[in-house]
Amino acid sequence: MPTDKIEDLPGAGNDRRPQAMPKKRKKNRKAPRQNSPRRSTSPHQAGSQPTDWEPDWESLPDEDFAPLSALADRYPTPADAGKAVQAGEPVEWIGDVEGAKMRHRVLLADSGEAVVEQAVFLDGTLEQMVLCAAHQAGEHGRNQLHTGVLAALDALHTVIRPNVEAGVRKVRPDYTAAVLESFHEAPEPNGPGTPVFGWRTFHSVGPDTTWDDTTDTATWNSSTLMSGLVGDSDDVPELQPHQLARLLHDHGVPVILCANCGDPITDRHPRWSGVWVSPSNDSGPLCEAPVPALQRPAPRLGWLTDAEFCYPHQPAPMGD
């Protein structure tokens, strides 16, 4: 099996202090994902009290969760994992803690030395926008899409990095977050050919390096910020849908939002050619009825009326 190598290591050596790993909280498996606010305990939040909408997570069993334990169980230190990679064995962890997907993997630099990549992938509204824009761009616009999305992600990271850094500094005043680089990879094997985007940093590996040393806290916390599921991004203007769409559009990414519901949409999905659809709407091409909503007859003799058909999505001009 070929060994992964990487040429540039812009984040190597960042934040080498040991950091506690988060705890995974129990999920409410009966409630829909979009209606169940959940928060994972990140390193700087450990020991905080539950908010008024949270159950008493700490009283539930099996609360401890060390995402890198699978790596640590097999490779006691990153240096041990580096030796395995040098021997041709892939070493990586991919998972999430109630937020965006993350990845830890061991790579070899050009020098042959091992480094640990810490990556966070797009999630939430931003991921939906890029997915729709990729369909709009088509095969001929793919290179421009790559360039534009990467530039927009660099700009977005510059804005949100102080937010996640400030949260950690409440506990660690001397903390400085790692500077992340945006990146993209080949399309997922079972998808329609849309490349995978995210941010990453690299941690150098020495004889005394621990797995905790390879986890930058702000990078970890940004996974919940980007997902938007637990409200972490509510107070960050740059992460609101219209500002995100404007940022991508300013970098040449063809993002289109629905004029009625605000969802990112595309009319070039291969299964819905010519119909404006959104990945964030479970109803496919249907959009919520605009205001004023259709009036339902009362009393109804049956379960369904013409109001159930709703409306197709409608593209909004980017100036709106």
DRENDO-1510 file (C-alpha; in Angstrom, 1 decimal, always signed):
<recs>
REC; n; res; u; v; w
REC; 1; MET; +0.0; +0.0; +0.0 .
REC; 2; PRO; +1.5; +3.4; -0.9 .
REC; 3; THR; +2.5; +5.6; +2.0 .
REC; 4; ASP; +0.9; +9.1; +2.3 .
REC; 5; LYS; +3.3; +11.9; +2.1 .
REC; 6; ILE; +2.8; +15.6; +2.5 .
REC; 7; GLU; +5.1; +18.4; +1.3 .
REC; 8; ASP; +4.2; +21.5; +3.3 .
REC; 9; LEU; +3.6; +21.4; +7.0 .
REC; 10; PRO; +2.4; +24.9; +7.9 .
REC; 11; GLY; +0.9; +24.0; +11.2 .
REC; 12; ALA; +3.7; +21.7; +12.5 .
REC; 13; GLY; +4.5; +22.2; +16.1 .
REC; 14; ASN; +1.4; +24.2; +17.1 .
REC; 15; ASP; +0.1; +24.0; +20.6 .
REC; 16; ARG; +2.2; +21.2; +22.1 .
REC; 17; ARG; +0.6; +21.4; +25.6 .
REC; 18; PRO; -1.3; +18.3; +26.7 .
REC; 19; GLN; -5.1; +18.8; +26.5 .
REC; 20; ALA; -8.0; +16.8; +28.0 .
REC; 21; MET; -10.2; +15.1; +25.5 .
REC; 22; PRO; -13.9; +15.8; +25.4 .
REC; 23; LYS; -16.6; +13.6; +26.8 .
REC; 24; LYS; -19.3; +12.2; +24.6 .
REC; 25; ARG; -22.8; +12.8; +25.9 .
REC; 26; LYS; -25.7; +10.5; +25.4 .
REC; 27; LYS; -27.9; +11.2; +22.4 .
REC; 28; ASN; -31.7; +11.6; +22.6 .
REC; 29; ARG; -32.4; +8.9; +20.0 .
REC; 30; LYS; -36.1; +9.6; +20.0 .
REC; 31; ALA; -36.0; +13.2; +18.8 .
REC; 32; PRO; -35.2; +14.3; +15.3 .
REC; 33; ARG; -31.6; +15.6; +14.8 .
REC; 34; GLN; -32.6; +19.1; +13.8 .
REC; 35; ASN; -34.9; +19.5; +16.8 .
REC; 36; SER; -32.5; +18.1; +19.5 .
REC; 37; PRO; -30.0; +20.6; +20.6 .
REC; 38; ARG; -27.0; +18.7; +21.9 .
REC; 39; ARG; -23.6; +19.9; +23.0 .
REC; 40; SER; -20.4; +17.9; +23.3 .
REC; 41; THR; -18.1; +18.6; +26.2 .
REC; 42; SER; -15.0; +20.2; +24.6 .
REC; 43; PRO; -11.7; +20.6; +26.4 .
REC; 44; HIS; -12.4; +24.1; +27.5 .
REC; 45; GLN; -16.0; +23.3; +28.6 .
REC; 46; ALA; -15.2; +20.3; +30.8 .
REC; 47; GLY; -16.8; +20.6; +34.3 .
REC; 48; SER; -19.3; +23.3; +33.2 .
REC; 49; GLN; -22.9; +23.0; +34.4 .
REC; 50; PRO; -25.7; +21.9; +32.1 .
REC; 51; THR; -27.8; +24.7; +30.6 .
REC; 52; ASP; -31.5; +24.9; +31.3 .
REC; 53; TRP; -32.4; +23.0; +28.1 .
REC; 54; GLU; -30.0; +20.1; +28.7 .
REC; 55; PRO; -30.7; +17.0; +30.7 .
REC; 56; ASP; -28.3; +16.0; +33.5 .
REC; 57; TRP; -25.8; +14.5; +31.2 .
REC; 58; GLU; -23.3; +13.9; +34.0 .
REC; 59; SER; -25.7; +11.5; +35.8 .
REC; 60; LEU; -25.8; +9.2; +32.7 .
REC; 61; PRO; -23.6; +6.2; +32.6 .
REC; 62; ASP; -20.8; +5.6; +30.1 .
REC; 63; GLU; -20.1; +9.4; +29.7 .
REC; 64; ASP; -16.3; +9.1; +29.2 .
REC; 65; PHE; -15.4; +9.2; +25.5 .
REC; 66; ALA; -11.8; +9.4; +24.2 .
REC; 67; PRO; -12.1; +9.6; +20.4 .
REC; 68; LEU; -8.4; +8.8; +19.9 .
REC; 69; SER; -8.5; +5.8; +22.3 .
REC; 70; ALA; -8.7; +3.4; +19.3 .
REC; 71; LEU; -5.4; +4.8; +18.1 .
REC; 72; ALA; -3.9; +4.9; +21.5 .
REC; 73; ASP; -4.9; +1.3; +22.2 .
REC; 74; ARG; -3.1; +0.1; +19.2 .
REC; 75; TYR; -0.2; +2.6; +19.1 .
REC; 76; PRO; +0.7; +3.9; +22.6 .
REC; 77; THR; +2.3; +7.1; +21.2 .
REC; 78; PRO; +2.3; +8.9; +17.8 .
REC; 79; ALA; +5.9; +7.9; +17.4 .
REC; 80; ASP; +4.8; +4.2; +17.5 .
REC; 81; ALA; +2.1; +5.0; +14.9 .
REC; 82; GLY; +4.8; +6.8; +12.8 .
REC; 83; LYS; +6.8; +3.6; +12.7 .
REC; 84; ALA; +3.7; +1.7; +11.5 .
REC; 85; VAL; +3.1; +4.2; +8.7 .
REC; 86; GLN; +6.8; +4.0; +7.7 .
REC; 87; ALA; +6.2; +0.2; +7.3 .
REC; 88; GLY; +3.2; +0.9; +5.0 .
REC; 89; GLU; +0.3; +0.6; +7.4 .
REC; 90; PRO; -2.3; +3.4; +7.3 .
REC; 91; VAL; -3.1; +5.0; +10.7 .
REC; 92; GLU; -6.1; +7.3; +11.1 .
REC; 93; TRP; -9.2; +8.0; +13.1 .
REC; 94; ILE; -12.4; +9.5; +11.6 .
REC; 95; GLY; -15.3; +10.4; +13.7 .
REC; 96; ASP; -17.3; +13.2; +15.4 .
REC; 97; VAL; -18.4; +14.4; +18.8 .
REC; 98; GLU; -21.8; +15.9; +18.1 .
REC; 99; GLY; -20.4; +18.1; +15.4 .
REC; 100; ALA; -18.6; +18.1; +12.1 .
REC; 101; LYS; -16.6; +15.1; +11.0 .
REC; 102; MET; -12.9; +15.2; +12.1 .
REC; 103; ARG; -9.9; +13.2; +11.2 .
REC; 104; HIS; -6.6; +12.4; +12.9 .
REC; 105; ARG; -4.1; +10.5; +10.7 .
REC; 106; VAL; -0.4; +10.0; +10.7 .
REC; 107; LEU; +1.5; +11.0; +7.5 .
REC; 108; LEU; +5.1; +11.1; +6.4 .
REC; 109; ALA; +6.8; +14.4; +5.5 .
REC; 110; ASP; +9.3; +14.5; +2.6 .
REC; 111; SER; +12.0; +14.0; +5.2 .
REC; 112; GLY; +10.5; +10.7; +6.2 .
REC; 113; GLU; +9.5; +11.9; +9.6 .
REC; 114; ALA; +6.0; +11.3; +10.9 .
REC; 115; VAL; +3.5; +14.1; +11.5 .
REC; 116; VAL; -0.1; +14.0; +12.7 .
REC; 117; GLU; -2.7; +15.7; +10.6 .
REC; 118; GLN; -5.7; +17.1; +12.5 .
REC; 119; ALA; -8.6; +18.0; +10.2 .
REC; 120; VAL; -12.1; +19.3; +10.4 .
REC; 121; PHE; -14.5; +18.9; +7.5 .
REC; 122; LEU; -17.3; +21.1; +6.3 .
REC; 123; ASP; -20.7; +20.6; +7.9 .
REC; 124; GLY; -24.1; +22.2; +8.3 .
REC; 125; THR; -25.2; +25.0; +6.0 .
REC; 126; LEU; -21.7; +25.6; +4.6 .
REC; 127; GLU; -21.4; +22.0; +3.4 .
REC; 128; GLN; -24.9; +22.2; +1.8 .
REC; 129; MET; -23.9; +25.4; +0.0 .
REC; 130; VAL; -20.7; +23.9; -1.4 .
REC; 131; LEU; -22.5; +20.7; -2.4 .
REC; 132; CYS; -25.2; +22.7; -4.3 .
REC; 133; ALA; -22.5; +25.0; -5.8 .
REC; 134; ALA; -20.6; +22.0; -7.1 .
REC; 135; HIS; -23.7; +20.8; -9.0 .
REC; 136; GLN; -24.2; +24.4; -10.4 .
REC; 137; ALA; -20.5; +24.6; -11.5 .
REC; 138; GLY; -20.6; +21.3; -13.3 .
REC; 139; GLU; -17.6; +19.5; -14.6 .
REC; 140; HIS; -16.3; +22.5; -16.6 .
REC; 141; GLY; -16.3; +24.8; -13.6 .
REC; 142; ARG; -14.8; +22.3; -11.1 .
REC; 143; ASN; -11.3; +23.9; -11.1 .
REC; 144; GLN; -12.7; +27.3; -10.4 .
REC; 145; LEU; -14.9; +25.9; -7.7 .
REC; 146; HIS; -11.9; +24.4; -6.0 .
REC; 147; THR; -10.0; +27.6; -6.1 .
REC; 148; GLY; -12.9; +29.7; -4.9 .
REC; 149; VAL; -14.0; +27.4; -2.1 .
REC; 150; LEU; -10.4; +27.2; -0.7 .
REC; 151; ALA; -10.0; +31.0; -0.8 .
REC; 152; ALA; -13.4; +31.5; +0.9 .
REC; 153; LEU; -12.5; +28.9; +3.6 .
REC; 154; ASP; -9.2; +30.7; +4.3 .
REC; 155; ALA; -11.0; +34.0; +4.7 .
REC; 156; LEU; -13.6; +32.4; +7.0 .
REC; 157; HIS; -11.0; +30.8; +9.2 .
REC; 158; THR; -9.4; +34.2; +9.7 .
REC; 159; VAL; -12.7; +35.5; +11.0 .
REC; 160; ILE; -13.8; +32.6; +13.2 .
REC; 161; ARG; -10.4; +31.6; +14.6 .
REC; 162; PRO; -10.5; +34.4; +17.3 .
REC; 163; ASN; -13.9; +33.2; +18.4 .
REC; 164; VAL; -12.8; +29.6; +19.2 .
REC; 165; GLU; -9.4; +30.9; +20.6 .
REC; 166; ALA; -11.2; +33.2; +23.0 .
REC; 167; GLY; -13.2; +30.3; +24.4 .
REC; 168; VAL; -10.1; +28.4; +25.3 .
REC; 169; ARG; -8.4; +31.4; +26.7 .
REC; 170; LYS; -11.0; +31.7; +29.4 .
REC; 171; VAL; -9.3; +28.6; +30.9 .
REC; 172; ARG; -5.8; +29.0; +29.4 .
REC; 173; PRO; -4.9; +32.7; +29.1 .
REC; 174; ASP; -1.7; +32.0; +27.3 .
REC; 175; TYR; -3.3; +29.8; +24.6 .
REC; 176; THR; -2.8; +30.5; +20.9 .
REC; 177; ALA; -4.8; +28.5; +18.4 .
REC; 178; ALA; -3.2; +26.7; +15.5 .
REC; 179; VAL; -3.5; +28.4; +12.1 .
REC; 180; LEU; -5.4; +26.1; +9.8 .
REC; 181; GLU; -5.1; +25.7; +6.1 .
REC; 182; SER; -8.0; +24.9; +3.9 .
REC; 183; PHE; -7.8; +21.8; +1.7 .
REC; 184; HIS; -9.8; +19.5; -0.6 .
REC; 185; GLU; -9.6; +15.9; -1.5 .
REC; 186; ALA; -10.9; +13.6; -4.1 .
REC; 187; PRO; -14.6; +12.9; -4.2 .
REC; 188; GLU; -16.2; +10.4; -1.9 .
REC; 189; PRO; -16.3; +7.1; -3.7 .
REC; 190; ASN; -20.1; +6.7; -3.4 .
REC; 191; GLY; -21.0; +10.3; -4.1 .
REC; 192; PRO; -21.8; +12.3; -7.3 .
REC; 193; GLY; -18.2; +13.5; -7.6 .
REC; 194; THR; -18.3; +16.4; -5.2 .
REC; 195; PRO; -14.8; +17.0; -3.6 .
REC; 196; VAL; -14.4; +17.0; +0.2 .
REC; 197; PHE; -13.3; +20.3; +1.8 .
REC; 198; GLY; -12.1; +21.2; +5.2 .
REC; 199; TRP; -9.4; +22.8; +7.4 .
REC; 200; ARG; -6.3; +21.1; +8.8 .
REC; 201; THR; -3.1; +21.6; +10.8 .
REC; 202; PHE; -0.1; +19.4; +11.4 .
REC; 203; HIS; +1.6; +18.4; +14.6 .
REC; 204; SER; +5.2; +17.3; +14.6 .
REC; 205; VAL; +6.0; +14.0; +16.3 .
REC; 206; GLY; +8.9; +13.4; +18.7 .
REC; 207; PRO; +9.9; +10.6; +21.1 .
REC; 208; ASP; +7.9; +12.2; +23.9 .
REC; 209; THR; +4.8; +13.3; +21.9 .
REC; 210; THR; +1.4; +12.1; +23.3 .
REC; 211; TRP; -1.8; +11.8; +21.4 .
REC; 212; ASP; -3.2; +14.7; +23.5 .
REC; 213; ASP; -0.3; +16.8; +22.1 .
REC; 214; THR; -1.7; +16.3; +18.6 .
REC; 215; THR; -5.1; +17.8; +19.4 .
REC; 216; ASP; -5.3; +21.6; +19.0 .
REC; 217; THR; -8.3; +22.6; +21.2 .
REC; 218; ALA; -9.7; +25.4; +19.1 .
REC; 219; THR; -9.6; +23.1; +16.0 .
REC; 220; TRP; -11.5; +20.5; +17.9 .
REC; 221; ASN; -14.1; +23.0; +19.2 .
REC; 222; SER; -14.6; +24.4; +15.7 .
REC; 223; SER; -16.3; +21.2; +14.7 .
REC; 224; THR; -19.4; +22.0; +16.8 .
REC; 225; LEU; -19.2; +25.7; +15.6 .
REC; 226; MET; -19.4; +24.6; +12.0 .
REC; 227; SER; -22.2; +22.1; +12.5 .
REC; 228; GLY; -24.7; +24.7; +13.7 .
REC; 229; LEU; -26.6; +21.9; +15.6 .
REC; 230; VAL; -26.0; +23.2; +19.1 .
REC; 231; GLY; -26.2; +27.0; +18.6 .
REC; 232; ASP; -22.5; +27.7; +18.9 .
REC; 233; SER; -22.6; +29.7; +15.6 .
REC; 234; ASP; -25.7; +31.8; +16.5 .
REC; 235; ASP; -23.6; +34.8; +17.6 .
REC; 236; VAL; -21.1; +34.6; +14.7 .
REC; 237; PRO; -22.4; +36.9; +11.9 .
REC; 238; GLU; -20.1; +35.4; +9.3 .
REC; 239; LEU; -21.6; +31.9; +9.8 .
REC; 240; GLN; -25.2; +33.1; +9.1 .
REC; 241; PRO; -26.5; +31.7; +5.8 .
REC; 242; HIS; -26.7; +35.0; +3.8 .
REC; 243; GLN; -23.2; +36.1; +4.9 .
REC; 244; LEU; -21.8; +32.6; +4.1 .
REC; 245; ALA; -23.4; +32.7; +0.7 .
REC; 246; ARG; -22.0; +36.2; +0.0 .
REC; 247; LEU; -18.5; +35.1; +1.0 .
REC; 248; LEU; -18.6; +32.1; -1.3 .
REC; 249; HIS; -20.1; +34.2; -4.1 .
REC; 250; ASP; -17.5; +36.8; -3.8 .
REC; 251; HIS; -14.9; +34.1; -4.4 .
REC; 252; GLY; -16.6; +32.9; -7.6 .
REC; 253; VAL; -18.5; +30.0; -6.0 .
REC; 254; PRO; -22.0; +29.8; -7.6 .
REC; 255; VAL; -24.1; +29.6; -4.5 .
REC; 256; ILE; -27.9; +30.1; -4.9 .
REC; 257; LEU; -30.4; +30.4; -2.0 .
REC; 258; CYS; -34.1; +29.9; -2.1 .
REC; 259; ALA; -36.0; +33.2; -2.1 .
REC; 260; ASN; -38.7; +31.7; +0.2 .
REC; 261; CYS; -36.9; +29.4; +2.7 .
REC; 262; GLY; -33.3; +30.5; +2.4 .
REC; 263; ASP; -32.0; +27.0; +1.8 .
REC; 264; PRO; -29.1; +26.5; -0.7 .
REC; 265; ILE; -30.5; +25.0; -3.9 .
REC; 266; THR; -29.4; +23.6; -7.3 .
REC; 267; ASP; -31.4; +22.8; -10.4 .
REC; 268; ARG; -28.6; +20.6; -11.8 .
REC; 269; HIS; -28.8; +17.6; -9.6 .
REC; 270; PRO; -28.8; +14.5; -11.9 .
REC; 271; ARG; -31.9; +13.1; -10.3 .
REC; 272; TRP; -33.8; +16.4; -10.4 .
REC; 273; SER; -32.7; +18.1; -13.6 .
REC; 274; GLY; -34.4; +21.4; -14.0 .
REC; 275; VAL; -36.0; +21.4; -10.6 .
REC; 276; TRP; -34.7; +23.5; -7.7 .
REC; 277; VAL; -33.8; +21.1; -4.9 .
REC; 278; SER; -31.9; +21.4; -1.6 .
REC; 279; PRO; -30.0; +18.8; +0.5 .
REC; 280; SER; -31.4; +20.5; +3.6 .
REC; 281; ASN; -35.0; +19.7; +2.8 .
REC; 282; ASP; -36.3; +16.2; +3.5 .
REC; 283; SER; -39.1; +16.8; +1.0 .
REC; 284; GLY; -36.9; +17.0; -2.0 .
REC; 285; PRO; -38.1; +19.7; -4.4 .
REC; 286; LEU; -40.8; +20.9; -2.1 .
REC; 287; CYS; -40.4; +24.2; -0.2 .
REC; 288; GLU; -42.4; +25.5; +2.7 .
REC; 289; ALA; -45.3; +27.6; +1.7 .
REC; 290; PRO; -44.4; +31.3; +1.5 .
REC; 291; VAL; -46.1; +33.9; +3.7 .
REC; 292; PRO; -49.1; +34.1; +3.7 .
REC; 293; ALA; -49.4; +30.4; +3.9 .
REC; 294; LEU; -52.2; +28.5; +2.1 .
REC; 295; GLN; -55.2; +28.3; +4.2 .
REC; 296; ARG; -56.3; +24.8; +5.1 .
REC; 297; PRO; -60.1; +24.1; +4.9 .
REC; 298; ALA; -61.8; +23.6; +8.3 .
REC; 299; PRO; -63.0; +21.2; +9.2 .
REC; 300; ARG; -61.1; +18.8; +7.0 .
REC; 301; LEU; -62.8; +15.5; +6.0 .
REC; 302; GLY; -59.5; +13.9; +4.9 .
REC; 303; TRP; -55.8; +14.1; +5.9 .
REC; 304; LEU; -54.5; +15.8; +2.7 .
REC; 305; THR; -55.4; +18.9; +0.8 .
REC; 306; ASP; -53.8; +20.8; -2.0 .
REC; 307; ALA; -51.8; +22.7; +0.6 .
REC; 308; GLU; -49.7; +19.6; +1.1 .
REC; 309; PHE; -48.0; +20.1; -2.3 .
REC; 310; CYS; -46.3; +23.3; -1.1 .
REC; 311; TYR; -44.1; +25.0; -3.7 .
REC; 312; PRO; -40.9; +24.4; -5.6 .
REC; 313; HIS; -37.8; +26.3; -4.4 .
REC; 314; GLN; -37.3; +29.6; -6.1 .
REC; 315; PRO; -33.8; +31.1; -6.6 .
REC; 316; ALA; -33.1; +34.5; -5.0 .
REC; 317; PRO; -30.8; +37.1; -6.6 .
REC; 318; MET; -27.5; +37.3; -4.7 .
REC; 319; GLY; -28.2; +41.0; -3.9 .
REC; 320; ASP; -31.3; +40.1; -1.8 .
</recs>
